[in-house]
């Protein structure tokens, strides 16, 4: 008797048992019997599949279980456990036959994402590259299917572009987003969540470079593409609203910015991650900054301190997300005339950014300019001049071949 035949018999037996369960429930009405027979039927079918099913499916099951546990660990904020489970999944996927490359790629994407939010960009970039390579092989072999493997490879490339942006490597990120955008227009393989993320991240890249009108168009388009989110999509929706709030604040549309930022925090609190998860800190940073710009200093400071606590608890005192809350606190101190405290906070921001992003990154240049201004207010003019960023270092993104390319402009002639 073949394995598939025996597996089918096990499933048939489970259906018969469920039928008996319904009959007993109707005749007796005993919830305990319902539960017992239901568990027995489910157990029989699972044992039949595990023992007599296809070998490749049996071998893949431990990897899938490890990845599911890793996802739950991330939701809990238990990043050490998540890293361990991802490593286990990568090792176990080597024995998965025709699904080996696909499952290895999936496990690598999970591990790379963890390293990304931890700010370990030197570690996550090669991991995402490996994931894409494995997905490409799976796609050529049609395992599990060309469509699924191609979609997964695109998700890997989308994740790869994020550390490029954070490091100011816009010329490398742009072609990835162009590819994702072209794929989205061609078919719906990528799905609304990741298609929207590609559009949103491209908008954020333009926002960093000061192209706010284009950034707003792309951000609103991403929100429309996302639609009514479910599951993790609710947290993504919160990020989108916070990003749009940033753009509105920079355009001095402060009332709209505050409304969007408050809605973003509420959406994040109601997501699967909850209000105490570290992924909420960029959203809290956005709310704190728009409140400061609106002159609501007390609430802005409380929000900064909450963000700082969440970030330091999860990632330690040098994580790049701390730049947002500490920078806003520094601006509040300047507004209150406490310039020495502001200078210390900005110096801490610069120390964090020095480890996180390249010298030409717009955020790092902005912090240098802020620190120089505060030093001038303190009368430390010679020191301030040394911190003022040269204008020639600011990168410019220019249109080229249907997309953009980044360059450093020539310094002005004297």
C-alpha positions as CSV (number, residue, x, y, z in Angstrom):
1,X,0.0,0.0,0.0
2,X,1.4,3.4,-1.0
3,X,2.2,6.1,1.6
4,X,-0.2,8.5,-0.1
5,X,-3.0,5.9,0.0
6,X,-2.5,5.3,3.7
7,X,-2.3,9.0,4.4
8,X,-5.6,9.4,2.6
9,X,-7.1,6.6,4.7
10,X,-6.0,8.5,7.8
11,X,-7.7,11.7,6.6
12,X,-10.9,9.7,5.8
13,X,-10.9,8.2,9.2
14,X,-10.7,11.7,10.7
15,X,-13.7,12.8,8.7
16,X,-15.7,9.8,9.8
17,X,-14.8,10.5,13.5
18,X,-15.9,14.2,13.0
19,X,-19.2,12.9,11.6
20,X,-19.7,10.7,14.6
21,X,-18.8,13.6,16.8
22,X,-21.6,15.7,15.3
23,X,-24.1,12.9,15.6
24,X,-23.2,12.3,19.3
25,X,-23.4,16.1,19.9
26,X,-26.9,16.2,18.4
27,X,-28.1,13.2,20.4
28,X,-26.3,13.8,23.7
29,X,-25.3,17.5,23.6
30,X,-22.1,16.8,25.6
31,X,-19.4,19.4,24.9
32,X,-16.7,17.2,26.4
33,X,-17.4,14.4,23.9
34,X,-17.4,16.9,21.1
35,X,-14.0,18.2,22.2
36,X,-12.5,14.7,22.7
37,X,-13.6,13.3,19.4
38,X,-12.5,16.4,17.6
39,X,-9.0,16.2,19.0
40,X,-8.9,12.4,18.2
41,X,-9.9,13.0,14.6
42,X,-7.3,15.8,14.2
43,X,-4.6,13.8,15.8
44,X,-5.3,10.8,13.5
45,X,-5.0,12.9,10.4
46,X,-1.8,14.6,11.5
47,X,-0.1,11.3,12.5
48,X,-1.1,9.8,9.1
49,X,0.3,12.7,7.2
50,X,3.5,12.9,9.3
51,X,4.2,9.1,9.1
52,X,3.0,8.2,5.6
53,X,3.1,11.6,3.7
54,X,5.6,12.8,1.2
55,X,9.1,12.9,2.6
56,X,9.7,16.5,1.5
57,X,6.6,17.6,3.4
58,X,7.7,15.7,6.5
59,X,11.2,17.3,6.4
60,X,9.8,20.8,5.9
61,X,7.5,20.6,8.9
62,X,10.2,21.3,11.6
63,X,11.4,24.4,9.6
64,X,7.9,25.8,9.3
65,X,7.3,25.2,13.1
66,X,10.6,27.0,13.9
67,X,9.8,30.0,11.7
68,X,6.3,30.2,13.2
69,X,7.8,30.2,16.7
70,X,10.4,32.8,15.6
71,X,7.5,35.1,14.4
72,X,5.8,34.7,17.8
73,X,9.1,35.5,19.6
74,X,9.4,38.7,17.5
75,X,5.8,39.7,18.5
76,X,6.7,39.1,22.1
77,X,9.9,41.2,21.7
78,X,12.1,38.2,22.5
79,X,14.7,38.8,19.9
80,X,17.4,36.4,21.3
81,X,14.9,33.5,21.0
82,X,13.9,34.7,17.5
83,X,17.6,34.7,16.4
84,X,18.1,31.2,17.8
85,X,15.0,29.8,16.1
86,X,15.9,31.4,12.7
87,X,19.4,29.8,13.0
88,X,17.8,26.4,13.7
89,X,15.4,26.8,10.7
90,X,18.3,27.6,8.4
91,X,20.2,24.5,9.6
92,X,17.1,22.2,9.3
93,X,16.2,23.5,5.9
94,X,19.4,21.8,4.4
95,X,17.6,18.5,4.7
96,X,14.4,19.5,3.0
97,X,14.9,18.1,-0.4
98,X,13.2,20.0,-3.2
99,X,12.0,22.7,-0.7
100,X,15.5,23.4,0.6
101,X,16.2,26.6,-1.3
102,X,12.8,28.1,-0.7
103,X,12.8,27.4,3.1
104,X,16.4,28.5,3.5
105,X,15.5,31.8,1.8
106,X,12.4,32.2,4.0
107,X,14.5,31.6,7.2
108,X,17.2,34.0,6.0
109,X,14.7,36.8,5.4
110,X,13.3,36.4,8.9
111,X,16.9,36.6,10.4
112,X,17.8,39.5,8.1
113,X,14.8,41.5,9.2
114,X,15.7,41.0,12.8
115,X,19.2,42.3,12.2
116,X,17.7,45.2,10.2
117,X,15.6,46.5,13.1
118,X,18.5,46.0,15.4
119,X,20.6,48.3,13.2
120,X,23.0,45.5,12.3
121,X,23.1,46.5,8.6
122,X,26.5,45.1,7.9
123,X,25.1,41.7,9.0
124,X,21.7,41.9,7.4
125,X,22.8,42.9,3.9
126,X,24.7,39.6,3.0
127,X,21.9,37.6,4.6
128,X,19.2,39.3,2.3
129,X,21.5,38.7,-0.7
130,X,21.8,35.0,0.2
131,X,18.0,34.8,0.6
132,X,17.4,36.3,-2.8
133,X,19.9,33.8,-4.3
134,X,18.1,30.9,-2.7
135,X,14.7,32.1,-3.9
136,X,16.0,32.6,-7.4
137,X,17.2,28.9,-7.4
138,X,13.8,27.8,-6.1
139,X,12.1,29.8,-8.9
140,X,14.1,28.1,-11.6
141,X,13.4,24.7,-10.1
142,X,9.7,25.5,-9.6
143,X,9.8,24.6,-5.9
144,X,7.2,25.1,-4.4
145,X,6.1,27.0,-7.5
146,X,7.5,29.6,-9.9
147,X,5.0,32.2,-8.6
148,X,5.7,31.7,-4.9
149,X,9.4,31.7,-5.4
150,X,9.4,34.8,-7.6
151,X,7.2,36.6,-5.0
152,X,9.5,35.6,-2.2
153,X,12.6,36.8,-4.2
154,X,10.9,40.2,-4.6
155,X,10.2,40.4,-0.9
156,X,13.9,39.6,-0.3
157,X,14.9,42.4,-2.6
158,X,12.5,44.8,-0.9
159,X,14.1,44.0,2.5
160,X,17.5,44.5,1.0
161,X,16.7,48.0,-0.1
162,X,15.9,49.2,3.4
163,X,19.4,49.1,4.8
164,X,20.5,50.8,1.6
165,X,18.3,53.8,2.4
166,X,19.3,53.9,6.1
167,X,22.9,54.0,5.0
168,X,22.2,56.7,2.4
169,X,22.9,54.4,-0.5
170,X,20.0,55.7,-2.6
171,X,21.5,54.9,-6.0
172,X,21.5,51.2,-5.0
173,X,18.0,51.3,-3.5
174,X,16.3,53.0,-6.4
175,X,16.6,50.2,-9.0
176,X,15.1,47.7,-6.5
177,X,12.1,49.9,-6.1
178,X,11.8,50.4,-9.8
179,X,11.8,46.6,-10.2
180,X,9.2,46.1,-7.6
181,X,7.0,48.9,-9.1
182,X,7.2,47.3,-12.5
183,X,6.4,43.9,-11.1
184,X,3.3,45.4,-9.3
185,X,2.0,47.0,-12.5
186,X,2.6,43.8,-14.5
187,X,0.8,41.4,-12.2
188,X,-0.4,41.0,-8.6
189,X,2.3,38.4,-7.7
190,X,3.7,40.5,-4.9
191,X,0.4,41.1,-3.1
192,X,-0.9,44.4,-1.8
193,X,1.1,44.5,1.5
194,X,4.6,44.2,-0.1
195,X,3.7,46.2,-3.1
196,X,2.5,49.0,-0.8
197,X,5.7,48.7,1.2
198,X,7.8,49.1,-1.9
199,X,6.0,52.3,-2.9
200,X,6.1,53.7,0.7
201,X,9.8,53.1,1.1
202,X,10.5,54.8,-2.2
203,X,8.5,57.7,-1.0
204,X,10.4,57.8,2.3
205,X,13.7,57.9,0.4
206,X,12.5,60.9,-1.5
207,X,11.4,62.5,1.7
208,X,14.8,62.1,3.2
209,X,16.2,64.0,0.2
210,X,13.7,66.9,0.7
211,X,11.4,66.0,-2.3
212,X,8.3,66.2,-0.1
213,X,5.6,66.6,-2.7
214,X,6.7,63.4,-4.5
215,X,7.1,61.7,-1.2
216,X,3.5,62.5,-0.2
217,X,2.1,61.3,-3.5
218,X,3.8,57.9,-3.1
219,X,2.9,57.6,0.6
220,X,-0.8,58.2,-0.1
221,X,-0.6,55.8,-2.9
222,X,0.9,53.2,-0.6
223,X,-1.9,53.7,1.9
224,X,-4.5,53.3,-0.8
225,X,-2.8,50.1,-2.0
226,X,-2.8,48.7,1.5
227,X,-6.6,49.1,1.8
228,X,-8.1,47.7,5.0
229,X,-5.2,45.9,6.6
230,X,-5.3,42.7,8.7
231,X,-2.7,41.0,10.9
232,X,0.7,42.5,10.5
233,X,-0.8,44.9,7.9
234,X,-2.3,47.0,10.8
235,X,1.2,47.8,12.1
236,X,2.3,48.6,8.5
237,X,-0.6,51.0,8.2
238,X,0.5,52.7,11.4
239,X,4.0,53.2,9.9
240,X,2.4,54.7,6.8
241,X,0.4,57.2,8.8
242,X,3.4,58.1,10.8
243,X,5.5,58.7,7.7
244,X,2.8,60.9,6.2
245,X,2.6,62.8,9.5
246,X,6.4,63.5,9.1
247,X,5.9,64.9,5.6
248,X,3.0,67.1,6.7
249,X,5.0,68.4,9.6
250,X,7.9,69.3,7.3
251,X,5.4,71.2,5.1
252,X,4.1,73.0,8.2
253,X,0.7,71.4,8.0
254,X,0.8,70.8,11.8
255,X,-2.8,70.1,12.7
256,X,-3.0,67.5,10.0
257,X,0.3,66.1,11.1
258,X,-0.8,65.8,14.8
259,X,-4.1,64.0,13.7
260,X,-2.2,61.5,11.6
261,X,0.5,60.8,14.2
262,X,-2.1,60.2,16.9
263,X,-4.0,57.8,14.6
264,X,-0.7,56.0,13.9
265,X,0.0,55.5,17.6
266,X,-3.5,54.2,18.2
267,X,-3.2,51.8,15.2
268,X,0.1,50.5,16.4
269,X,-1.3,50.0,19.9
270,X,-4.2,48.0,18.5
271,X,-1.9,45.8,16.3
272,X,-0.7,42.3,17.1
273,X,2.4,43.9,18.7
274,X,0.7,46.1,21.2
275,X,1.7,49.3,22.8
276,X,4.8,48.0,24.6
277,X,6.6,46.5,21.7
278,X,9.8,48.2,20.4
279,X,8.5,48.5,16.8
280,X,6.2,51.3,18.1
281,X,9.2,53.6,18.8
282,X,9.5,55.2,15.3
283,X,5.8,56.0,15.5
284,X,6.1,57.5,18.9
285,X,9.1,59.5,17.6
286,X,6.9,60.9,14.8
287,X,4.2,61.9,17.3
288,X,6.7,63.5,19.6
289,X,8.2,65.6,16.8
290,X,4.8,66.9,15.5
291,X,3.7,67.7,19.0
292,X,6.9,69.7,19.6
293,X,6.4,71.5,16.3
294,X,2.9,72.3,17.4
295,X,4.1,73.7,20.7
296,X,2.7,70.9,22.9
297,X,5.9,70.4,24.8
298,X,4.8,68.4,27.9
299,X,3.1,65.6,25.9
300,X,6.0,65.6,23.4
301,X,8.5,65.1,26.2
302,X,6.4,62.3,27.7
303,X,6.2,60.6,24.4
304,X,10.0,60.9,23.8
305,X,10.7,59.4,27.2
306,X,8.3,56.5,26.5
307,X,10.0,55.9,23.1
308,X,13.5,56.0,24.7
309,X,12.5,53.5,27.4
310,X,11.1,51.0,24.8
311,X,14.1,51.3,22.6
312,X,16.8,51.0,25.3
313,X,15.0,48.1,26.9
314,X,14.9,46.2,23.6
315,X,18.1,47.2,21.8
316,X,20.4,49.0,24.3
317,X,21.6,52.7,24.5
318,X,23.1,53.0,21.0
319,X,20.2,52.0,18.7
320,X,19.6,54.3,15.8
321,X,15.9,54.8,16.7
322,X,17.1,56.7,19.7
323,X,18.2,59.5,17.4
324,X,14.5,60.5,16.9
325,X,13.4,60.9,20.5
326,X,16.7,62.4,21.7
327,X,16.7,64.9,18.8
328,X,13.2,66.0,19.6
329,X,14.1,66.3,23.3
330,X,17.0,68.5,22.3
331,X,14.7,70.8,20.3
332,X,12.4,71.1,23.4
333,X,15.4,72.0,25.5
334,X,16.3,74.7,23.0
335,X,12.8,76.1,23.1
336,X,13.1,76.4,26.9
337,X,16.5,78.0,26.7
338,X,18.3,75.0,28.2
339,X,21.1,75.0,25.5
340,X,23.7,73.1,27.4
341,X,21.3,70.1,27.9
342,X,20.4,70.3,24.2
343,X,24.0,70.2,23.2
344,X,24.6,67.0,25.2
345,X,21.5,65.4,23.7
346,X,22.6,66.3,20.1
347,X,26.1,65.0,20.7
348,X,24.6,61.7,21.8
349,X,22.5,61.7,18.6
350,X,25.7,62.3,16.5
351,X,27.4,59.4,18.3
352,X,24.5,57.1,17.4
353,X,24.3,58.2,13.8
354,X,28.1,57.9,13.4
355,X,27.8,54.2,13.9
356,X,24.5,53.8,12.0
357,X,24.7,55.8,8.7
358,X,27.3,57.1,6.3
359,X,28.7,60.6,6.7
360,X,26.7,62.0,3.8
361,X,23.3,60.8,5.1
362,X,20.8,63.6,5.3
363,X,19.8,62.9,8.9
364,X,23.4,63.0,10.1
365,X,24.0,66.3,8.2
366,X,20.9,67.8,9.8
367,X,22.1,66.8,13.3
368,X,25.5,68.3,12.7
369,X,23.8,71.6,11.6
370,X,21.6,71.6,14.7
371,X,24.5,70.9,17.0
372,X,26.5,73.8,15.4
373,X,23.6,76.2,16.0
374,X,23.3,75.2,19.6
375,X,27.1,75.7,20.0
376,X,26.7,79.2,18.6
377,X,24.0,79.9,21.1
378,X,26.4,78.8,23.8
379,X,29.1,81.1,22.5
380,X,31.3,78.3,21.3
381,X,31.7,79.7,17.8
382,X,35.0,78.2,16.7
383,X,33.8,74.7,17.7
384,X,30.5,75.3,15.9
385,X,32.2,76.2,12.7
386,X,33.9,72.8,12.7
387,X,30.6,71.0,13.0
388,X,28.8,72.9,10.2
389,X,28.3,70.4,7.3
390,X,29.7,71.5,4.0
391,X,26.9,72.0,1.5
392,X,28.7,69.9,-1.1
393,X,28.2,66.8,1.0
394,X,24.4,66.8,0.6
395,X,23.4,64.1,-1.9
396,X,21.1,64.9,-4.8
397,X,18.8,62.4,-6.4
398,X,18.4,63.1,-10.1
399,X,16.0,61.5,-12.7
400,X,17.7,59.0,-15.0
401,X,16.4,56.1,-17.1
402,X,12.9,56.2,-15.7
403,X,14.2,56.3,-12.1
404,X,16.7,58.2,-10.1
405,X,20.5,58.2,-9.4
406,X,22.2,59.8,-6.5
407,X,25.3,62.1,-6.8
408,X,27.2,64.5,-4.6
409,X,27.2,68.0,-6.2
410,X,30.3,69.9,-6.9
411,X,31.2,72.5,-4.2
412,X,30.5,76.1,-5.2
413,X,33.4,78.0,-6.8
414,X,34.7,80.9,-4.8
